[in-house]
């Protein structure tokens, strides 16, 4: 496998199909990566896409997502207090 994931030193894992918002099915390269999230290292799957940056719902669990749905709108991710 080649591409941006390998250039970034990510570990290739294969391919995965996903249904996009418009209902079409697309195939993405999948890589394993370690990210720092809330100050801790987490192993995550990274899907290679030609679109802008995307974040999965798994990382957002326990957080509040605020989006200004306008061109170049602000996006905030806020960690929720544990109950």
C-alpha positions in Angstrom: 0.0 0.0 0.0 1.1 3.5 -0.7 -0.3 6.9 -0.1 -0.5 9.6 2.6 -1.0 7.1 5.4 2.3 5.3 4.7 4.0 8.7 4.1 2.9 9.7 7.7 4.3 6.4 9.1 0.9 4.9 9.8 0.5 1.1 9.8 -1.7 -0.2 6.9 -4.6 -2.4 8.0 -6.4 -3.0 4.7 -9.6 -1.6 3.3 -13.1 -0.8 4.7 -16.4 0.1 2.9 -18.6 2.8 4.3 -21.9 4.4 3.3 -21.6 8.1 2.8 -24.1 10.8 3.7 -25.5 10.7 0.1 -26.1 7.0 0.3 -23.2 6.0 -2.0 -20.8 3.3 -0.9 -17.1 4.0 -1.0 -14.0 2.1 -0.1 -11.3 3.6 2.1 -7.8 2.6 3.1 -7.5 1.9 6.8 -4.4 2.5 8.9 -3.6 2.1 12.6 -2.3 5.2 14.4 -1.7 6.5 17.9 -3.2 9.9 18.7 -3.0 12.1 21.8 -6.6 12.8 22.9 -7.4 14.6 26.1 -3.7 14.3 27.1 -3.7 10.5 26.7 -2.4 8.2 23.9 -5.1 6.2 22.1 -4.8 3.6 19.3 -7.3 4.5 16.6 -8.3 3.4 13.1 -7.7 6.1 10.4 -9.6 6.0 7.2 -7.9 7.6 4.3 -10.2 10.1 2.4 -9.7 12.8 -0.2 -12.0 15.1 1.7 -11.2 17.5 4.5 -10.3 16.3 8.0 -12.9 14.0 9.6 -13.2 12.8 13.2 -15.0 9.6 14.2 -17.8 9.3 16.8 -15.6 7.0 18.9 -13.3 9.9 19.8 -16.2 12.2 20.5 -17.8 9.9 23.1 -17.9 11.9 26.4 -17.5 15.2 24.6 -19.8 18.0 23.5 -19.5 19.0 19.8 -20.5 22.5 18.8 -20.6 23.4 15.1 -21.4 26.7 13.4 -22.9 25.3 10.2 -21.6 28.1 8.0 -18.7 28.3 5.5 -15.5 28.4 7.7 -17.7 28.2 10.8 -16.2 27.4 14.2 -16.0 23.9 15.6 -15.5 23.3 19.3 -15.0 19.9 21.1 -15.4 20.1 24.9 -14.8 17.3 27.3 -17.9 16.6 29.5 -17.4 16.3 33.2 -17.6 12.7 34.4 -20.6 11.8 36.4 
